[in-house]
Amino acid sequence: MAKNLIKVQFRRRRENRTNYASRAKMLYGGTARLVVRRTNRYLVAQVVTSETAQDKVIFTANSKELIGYGWPETVSIKNLAAGYLLGTLVAAKAKKNKIEKAVLDLGLFRSSKGSRLYAIVKGAADAGFDVPHSAEILPPMERIDRKDAKVKVDIKKIKENILSKNKYAYDLINI
């Protein structure tokens, strides 16, 4: 008879896909989550609520959507500026869906100061979406709106396009 039993972890934990301790902390709060992910080609942000043992995605914003708002197709849609504008798009969609607050969920991505993931948070916060964060972890605006870039992206113009095409959200932010 074996005396030392090995406790087998949940499958998603073994695959390094879910940290159940941090997930439980977020779910007990009862607020929506701003789920931010980085893929090989895009930045993705979702607002998710948790219902009885299930997650319900309220809406999704992808950095590929920025092309429809005036983002140049020759420029990467994974950089800091794209993340900032994706955050603005998330805030506009949140206003449209009447969601005012969300808690940041980075998943298993490592948190590093000034990263693309925090550029999304900065864009959402600047557009009026309430995401609790520390101001020192966000990237500075000088890094987001680079003057020395090869192809200049007009962030202010694209931000106005995002907010004006989502007119309801634009009216709420400018009140």
N, C-alpha and C positions, 0 to 999 in steps of 0.2 A: 504494500500500500504506500503510495507516494505521500510524503508529508509536506513537501513544498509545492503548492499549487500556483500556477502562473495565471494571473488575471489577464484575459484577452481584451484588448481595447476595442472600442466600437470601430466598425469598418472605416467610416469616414475619418476617424482620428488616425488610424493606421496608415491611411493613404495621404495624410497631411492635408486634408481638405477642410476640416472643421475643428475649431478649438471650442469645445463644449462649455468650458468654464466662462470664457468671455462672452459666448453667445447667450448663456443663461443670464448673465448680468444685464445685457442689453434688453432681453425679452421681459425681465421683471419690471423694467421701467415703464412699459406700456406705450411708449411713443413710437412713432415711425422711425425707420432706419434709412439713412442715406448710404447705400451700398456702393462703394467705389472700387472698380476693378480696372486693371491694365492688361490688355492682351498684346499679342505680338504686333497687331496692326492698329488697334483702336484704344480709346479710353471709353469706359462704360460707367454710367451712373444710373442707379435705380432707387426709387423710393419704395420701401417694402414695409408692410405691416404684418404682424403675426396674429393669426387667428388660432383657434384650437389646434395645436400640434401641426400647423401648416403656415407657410409664409405666403402672403398675397402681394404680388407686384402691382403697385398702383400705376406707375409709369416708368418708362425707360428712356434714357437719353444717351445717344451714341455720338462720338466725335465725328462720325461720317455725316451726320445731319448738318454740321457746320458749313458744308459745301453749299447747301441750299440757302444759307444766309450771307454768302459772299466770301467765304474762305477760299483762297487760291488753291487750285487743285495740285499745283506743283510743290506746295509746302506740306511738310509732315503734319498729320493730324494727331500726333502723340506728344507734341512739345508742351511747354508751360503755357504758352498763349492759348493753345487749343484747349487745354485743361481749364483755364480761367473762363473762357467763353462757354465751355460745356457746363461749368458751374452756373453761369448766367442763364443758360437754357434750362437747367434743372430748376432754378428758382422761378422762372417764368411758368414752367409746367406745374410746379407746386402751387403757385398762386391760382392757376386755372383749376386745379383739383382741390382747392381750399385746404391745403396742408401748410401749416405755418412753422412747424418745428420738426426736426429730425435729429437723430443721434448718428454720428459717423461710425460706419462699419467698414474697416479696411480688410477684414478677413485675416488671412495669414501673411499678407504683405508686410514687410518690415517697414516700420515708421521711421522715415528720415526727414530731417528738417528741410523745408523748402522744396519738397519733391512735387512731381506732377500731380500726385493724388491730393496733395494739400492745395495745389493751384485750383482744383475743382471746388474745394471748400471755400477758398478765398473768393472765387467768382460767385458762388451761391450766397455767401455772406454779404458781399458788396451789393448784390441785387435785392437784398432784403429777406433772404431765407434764413431762419434762425437755426444755426448749427453750432452747438457749444464747442469752442476751440480756444486754444491759446494763440495770441497774436504773434508770439515769437517763433512759432513753428511754420507759419505761412511764408511763402516766397515773397520777397519784396517786389514792388511794381516795376522796378528798374530791370529785374531779370525777366519779368513776363513780357514787357513791352520793350524789347531790345532795339536799340538804335543802330547797332552794327550788323544786323542780320543781312544776308545776301538778298533775300526777297522781303521787302517790307510789307507787313500785314497791318492794316488799319484796324486795330482792336476796337476803338471807339465806334467806328462806323458799323462794324459787325455786331457789336453789342446793341447799338440802337436798332439795327435790323431785327435782332432777336426779340427785343422788347416791343417793337412796334408791330411785328407780325403776331405776337401774342398780346393783342391790344388790351385785353382785360387785365393781364398782369402788369402791363405798362401803366395803366391808370392807377392801379393799387400802389405801385412803387412811387409814383410821382405825387401822391396825395400829401 
